[in-house]
Amino acid sequence: MSTTSSTIAAATAAGVLAVGLAGSANAAPGTPAADSQQSTTAATASSKAAKEARRREMIRRANTLPGDRKLPLRNFDVGAGWGHSSGPHAGRNHKGLDLSARTGTPIYSVTDGTVAMARSYYGYGNLVIIKTPTGKRLLYAHQSRMLVKKGKQVAAGEMIGRVGSTGYSTGPHLHFEVRTDKDRAFDPTKFLGVGKAQLQKRANLLDRLR
């Protein structure tokens, strides 16, 4: 090979090496940027998942009452309570707790139990009665639709019907009543383990979390 040919070959090789080094130099800064973007996307997804998990946990806690009982409704406003003597119950002793809600709102069983009745019953309208393992009877009245039948075993939190205004009712609501094994009605808030004010706070929280 001549001196000229050797010089050209060496120059060509050097040029190829220079191009390769330049390409590597140009590509290198792009890699951290891509990794950073992927990390940001992953962090955002993780944050959203964590936020949704917290929201679901707050909903679960709001729906759970002392003794692992469940709220009978998850979208409601607290109305007339035990012994209320004004409004539609003026002049008589109100034996339950009224929770107003839109027609069709799901109704859930507060506890485990057995359906003792599921039919229309005088002023109660469409009425579902669930007998608890301790013998107490829980009444869910004025339903627009009953989703269980007598004899069915239900679990706490299981859907049993939908809110309505059947029977003696001035608007859609759930009349929730609790009776002892001797058929004596008593204040439902004592059975639920929370007062009217606390129930309304839970309702407000659930409304914000939806």
Phi, psi and chi 1 to 4 in degrees:
 res  aa     phi    psi   chi1   chi2   chi3   chi4
   1 MET       -  136.1  178.2 -179.6  -66.4      -
   2 SER   -73.8  164.2   66.5      -      -      -
   3 THR   -61.7  -36.7  -58.5      -      -      -
   4 THR   -65.4  -44.8  -57.9      -      -      -
   5 SER   -63.5  -40.0  -62.4      -      -      -
   6 SER   -64.3  -38.6  -62.5      -      -      -
   7 THR   -65.0  -42.7  -58.7      -      -      -
   8 ILE   -64.6  -43.2  -67.3  172.6      -      -
   9 ALA   -62.6  -42.5      -      -      -      -
  10 ALA   -65.0  -40.3      -      -      -      -
  11 ALA   -65.0  -40.5      -      -      -      -
  12 THR   -63.6  -44.0  -59.2      -      -      -
  13 ALA   -62.5  -41.5      -      -      -      -
  14 ALA   -63.9  -37.5      -      -      -      -
  15 GLY   -65.6  -43.1      -      -      -      -
  16 VAL   -61.9  -42.9  170.8      -      -      -
  17 LEU   -62.8  -40.4  178.8   59.9      -      -
  18 ALA   -63.6  -41.6      -      -      -      -
  19 VAL   -63.2  -42.5  170.8      -      -      -
  20 GLY   -62.7  -42.8      -      -      -      -
  21 LEU   -64.9  -39.0  -68.9  173.2      -      -
  22 ALA   -64.8  -41.7      -      -      -      -
  23 GLY   -62.4  -41.2      -      -      -      -
  24 SER   -64.6  -39.7  -62.2      -      -      -
  25 ALA   -64.5  -38.9      -      -      -      -
  26 ASN   -71.6  -34.0  -70.2  -25.2      -      -
  27 ALA   -76.7  -32.7      -      -      -      -
  28 ALA   -57.5  -45.4      -      -      -      -
  29 PRO   -63.3  -24.6  -23.1   35.0      -      -
  30 GLY   -74.5  -26.6      -      -      -      -
  31 THR   -66.4  -48.6  -58.6      -      -      -
  32 PRO   -60.1  -35.9  -23.8   35.0      -      -
  33 ALA   -63.7  -43.4      -      -      -      -
  34 ALA   -65.4  -42.0      -      -      -      -
  35 ASP   -63.2  -38.7  -70.7  -15.5      -      -
  36 SER   -64.7  -40.8  176.9      -      -      -
  37 GLN   -65.5  -42.0 -176.6  176.3    7.6      -
  38 GLN   -64.5  -39.8  -69.5  175.6   -5.8      -
  39 SER   -64.0  -40.7  -62.8      -      -      -
  40 THR   -64.1  -42.8  -60.0      -      -      -
  41 THR   -62.9  -44.6  -59.3      -      -      -
  42 ALA   -64.1  -40.0      -      -      -      -
  43 ALA   -65.2  -39.9      -      -      -      -
  44 THR   -64.4  -44.5  -60.5      -      -      -
  45 ALA   -62.7  -40.6      -      -      -      -
  46 SER   -65.5  -39.2  177.6      -      -      -
  47 SER   -65.2  -42.3  176.9      -      -      -
  48 LYS   -64.4  -41.4  -72.4 -177.4  178.0  179.2
  49 ALA   -64.7  -41.6      -      -      -      -
  50 ALA   -65.3  -40.0      -      -      -      -
  51 LYS   -64.8  -41.6 -175.2  176.0 -179.1 -180.0
  52 GLU   -66.7  -38.1  176.8   60.5   18.2      -
  53 ALA   -63.4  -40.8      -      -      -      -
  54 ARG   -65.2  -40.4  -73.1 -165.3  -62.0  -89.6
  55 ARG   -62.5  -45.2 -172.7 -176.0   74.6   87.1
  56 ARG   -64.0  -37.2  -70.4 -179.9  179.2  -83.3
  57 GLU   -68.5  -38.3  176.4   60.2   16.1      -
  58 MET   -65.7  -38.4  -70.9  176.1   70.6      -
  59 ILE   -64.7  -43.5  -70.5  174.4      -      -
  60 ARG   -60.2  -44.4 -174.1 -166.9   69.2   77.8
  61 ARG   -66.8  -39.6  -70.2 -175.6  179.0 -177.0
  62 ALA   -65.6  -31.7      -      -      -      -
  63 ASN   -83.1  -13.0  -80.1  -39.4      -      -
  64 THR   -98.8  127.8  -57.1      -      -      -
  65 LEU  -103.1  168.1  -59.4  169.2      -      -
  66 PRO   -52.9  143.4  -29.2   37.7      -      -
  67 GLY    78.6   17.6      -      -      -      -
  68 ASP    60.1   27.4 -155.3   30.2      -      -
  69 ARG   -81.8  163.9  -68.1  165.4 -179.8  163.5
  70 LYS  -118.8  151.9  -54.5  -61.7 -179.1 -177.5
  71 LEU   -63.8  139.8  -76.1  176.0      -      -
  72 PRO   -72.3  -23.1   25.8  -34.7      -      -
  73 LEU  -134.6  156.1  -61.3  177.7      -      -
  74 ARG  -119.9    5.3  -62.9  172.8 -174.7  173.8
  75 ASN  -149.9   98.2 -175.9    4.7      -      -
  76 PHE  -161.2  171.5   63.9   92.5      -      -
  77 ASP  -130.2  141.4  -76.6  -53.8      -      -
  78 VAL   -76.3  129.9  178.1      -      -      -
  79 GLY  -112.0 -134.9      -      -      -      -
  80 ALA   -62.3  138.9      -      -      -      -
  81 GLY  -109.7 -168.1      -      -      -      -
  82 TRP   -60.6  129.3  172.1  -99.4      -      -
  83 GLY    74.1    6.0      -      -      -      -
  84 HIS   -57.7  135.9 -163.3   75.8      -      -
  85 SER  -127.1   23.2   59.6      -      -      -
  86 SER  -125.1  178.3   63.1      -      -      -
  87 GLY    63.0 -139.6      -      -      -      -
  88 PRO   -67.6  -12.6   25.0  -35.4      -      -
  89 HIS  -105.3   14.1  -56.3  -69.2      -      -
  90 ALA   -58.1  134.8      -      -      -      -
  91 GLY    85.7    1.5      -      -      -      -
  92 ARG  -146.8  158.9   60.6 -167.9 -178.0   88.6
  93 ASN   -81.3  118.2 -175.7   30.8      -      -
  94 HIS   -80.9  123.6 -172.4 -133.2      -      -
  95 LYS   -98.2   13.6  -65.3 -177.6  178.0 -179.3
  96 GLY  -146.9 -159.3      -      -      -      -
  97 LEU  -127.7  127.0  172.2   67.6      -      -
  98 ASP   -98.9  130.4  -71.8  -13.3      -      -
  99 LEU  -121.6  109.8  -57.7  176.1      -      -
 100 SER   -79.4  143.0   61.1      -      -      -
 101 ALA  -163.6  166.0      -      -      -      -
 102 ARG   -68.6  147.9  -67.3 -178.4  178.9  179.3
 103 THR   -56.1  132.9  -62.5      -      -      -
 104 GLY    95.0   -8.5      -      -      -      -
 105 THR   -60.2  132.3  -62.2      -      -      -
 106 PRO   -60.9  141.1  -25.5   36.5      -      -
 107 ILE  -111.8  134.3  -60.1  171.2      -      -
 108 TYR  -118.4  148.6  -57.2   94.0      -      -
 109 SER   -69.8  132.7  179.3      -      -      -
 110 VAL   -71.3  -35.2  172.0      -      -      -
 111 THR  -136.6  174.7   65.2      -      -      -
 112 ASP   -68.9  154.6  -63.6  -14.9      -      -
 113 GLY   169.0 -170.0      -      -      -      -
 114 THR  -123.4  134.5  -55.4      -      -      -
 115 VAL   -69.9  116.2  178.0      -      -      -
 116 ALA   -94.3  -23.2      -      -      -      -
 117 MET  -155.4  145.0  177.2 -171.4  -70.4      -
 118 ALA  -154.9   83.4      -      -      -      -
 119 ARG  -165.5  173.5   64.7 -178.7  177.6   86.3
 120 SER   -71.9  135.0  178.1      -      -      -
 121 TYR  -144.5   94.3 -171.3   75.8      -      -
 122 TYR    46.3 -132.5  -60.1  102.2      -      -
 123 GLY   -67.7  -15.5      -      -      -      -
 124 TYR   -73.7  -14.0  -72.7   98.2      -      -
 125 GLY    65.4 -145.0      -      -      -      -
 126 ASN   -70.1  115.2  -69.4  -28.6      -      -
 127 LEU  -122.5  130.7  172.8   66.3      -      -
 128 VAL  -112.9  126.3  169.8      -      -      -
 129 ILE  -114.3  127.5  -61.0  178.5      -      -
 130 ILE  -115.5  127.0  -66.3  178.8      -      -
 131 LYS   -92.8  125.3 -175.6  177.9  179.6 -179.8
 132 THR   -82.3  166.5   72.1      -      -      -
 133 PRO   -60.2  -22.3  -28.8   38.3      -      -
 134 THR   -91.2    0.9   60.3      -      -      -
 135 GLY    97.9   -8.9      -      -      -      -
 136 LYS   -70.6  155.5  -67.6 -177.1  176.5   61.6
 137 ARG  -118.8  127.5  -70.4  171.7  174.3   76.4
 138 LEU  -108.0  124.0  -48.6 -176.5      -      -
 139 LEU  -105.2  129.7  -75.1   66.5      -      -
 140 TYR  -120.8  100.8  -55.6   79.2      -      -
 141 ALA  -106.2  167.0      -      -      -      -
 142 HIS    68.5   22.6  -53.5  -51.9      -      -
 143 GLN   -66.2  145.1  -62.4 -172.6   30.1      -
 144 SER   -81.3  -28.3   61.3      -      -      -
 145 ARG  -152.2  131.4 -176.0 -178.5  178.4 -169.9
 146 MET  -100.0  132.2  -62.5  174.0  -72.6      -
 147 LEU  -109.4    8.8  -58.4  178.3      -      -
 148 VAL  -131.8  163.4  -68.4      -      -      -
 149 LYS  -124.4  159.4  -66.1 -177.5  178.5 -179.6
 150 LYS   -54.0  134.3 -176.7  178.2  179.6  179.1
 151 GLY    96.9  -13.9      -      -      -      -
 152 LYS   -71.5  138.3  176.4  178.3  171.5   57.0
 153 GLN   -86.7  130.0  -59.7  -68.2  -42.5      -
 154 VAL  -124.2  155.7  -62.6      -      -      -
 155 ALA  -109.6  156.0      -      -      -      -
 156 ALA   -57.5  130.6      -      -      -      -
 157 GLY    89.8   -2.2      -      -      -      -
 158 GLU   -80.7  138.1 -177.2  175.0  -17.7      -
 159 MET   -71.3  129.9 -173.4  173.3  172.1      -
 160 ILE  -121.9  -10.9   58.8  173.1      -      -
 161 GLY   179.3 -168.2      -      -      -      -
 162 ARG  -135.2  145.0  -67.8 -173.4  178.5  -82.7
 163 VAL   -61.1  141.8  169.3      -      -      -
 164 GLY  -151.3 -158.2      -      -      -      -
 165 SER  -143.4   38.8 -172.3      -      -      -
 166 THR   -81.5  158.0   55.9      -      -      -
 167 GLY    76.2 -151.6      -      -      -      -
 168 TYR   -81.0   97.6  178.5   67.7      -      -
 169 SER  -152.1  142.4  171.1      -      -      -
 170 THR  -102.7    4.7   57.6      -      -      -
 171 GLY   171.9  163.9      -      -      -      -
 172 PRO   -62.4  124.4   23.4  -34.3      -      -
 173 HIS  -168.9  165.4   72.0  -75.7      -      -
 174 LEU  -103.3  123.6  169.8   67.9      -      -
 175 HIS   -95.2  112.1  171.0   87.0      -      -
 176 PHE  -106.0  125.7  178.3   69.0      -      -
 177 GLU  -131.9  144.6 -167.1  170.4  -48.6      -
 178 VAL  -124.5  132.3 -177.4      -      -      -
 179 ARG  -128.6  147.5  -69.4  178.7  174.1  -92.0
 180 THR   -75.8  177.1   67.3      -      -      -
 181 ASP   -68.2  -10.6   55.5   -4.9      -      -
 182 LYS   -97.6    9.0  -57.1  -65.0 -175.6 -179.1
 183 ASP    67.1   33.7 -159.5   35.6      -      -
 184 ARG  -103.3  123.9  -65.8  177.1 -178.7  173.6
 185 ALA   -74.9  144.2      -      -      -      -
 186 PHE  -143.4  168.6   65.9   94.6      -      -
 187 ASP   -55.4  116.2 -171.6  -13.7      -      -
 188 PRO   -60.7  -28.6  -23.6   35.8      -      -
 189 THR   -65.5  -27.0   60.8      -      -      -
 190 LYS   -69.9  -33.8  -67.5 -178.3  178.7  179.2
 191 PHE   -74.6  -40.4 -179.2   81.2      -      -
 192 LEU   -71.2  -26.4  -63.7  175.8      -      -
 193 GLY    85.9    9.3      -      -      -      -
 194 VAL  -142.2  146.0  -69.7      -      -      -
 195 GLY   -81.5  177.2      -      -      -      -
 196 LYS   -60.8  -42.8  -71.1  178.4   61.5  178.1
 197 ALA   -63.3  -41.2      -      -      -      -
 198 GLN   -68.7  -36.9 -175.2   56.2 -122.5      -
 199 LEU   -61.9  -41.6  -80.3  173.8      -      -
 200 GLN   -66.4  -37.5 -172.1   59.7   59.7      -
 201 LYS   -61.8  -40.8  -74.1 -177.1  179.2  179.2
 202 ARG   -65.4  -40.0  -72.5  175.1 -178.2 -111.2
 203 ALA   -62.8  -41.8      -      -      -      -
 204 ASN   -64.6  -40.3  -64.5  -20.3      -      -
 205 LEU   -64.8  -45.3  174.7   59.9      -      -
 206 LEU   -62.4  -35.3  -72.7  169.9      -      -
 207 ASP   -64.7  -40.2 -172.6   52.7      -      -
 208 ARG   -70.1  -31.7  -68.3 -163.9  -59.8  -89.1
 209 LEU   -82.4  -10.5  -69.0  172.1      -      -
 210 ARG   -71.0      -  -85.4 -163.5  -63.6  -85.5
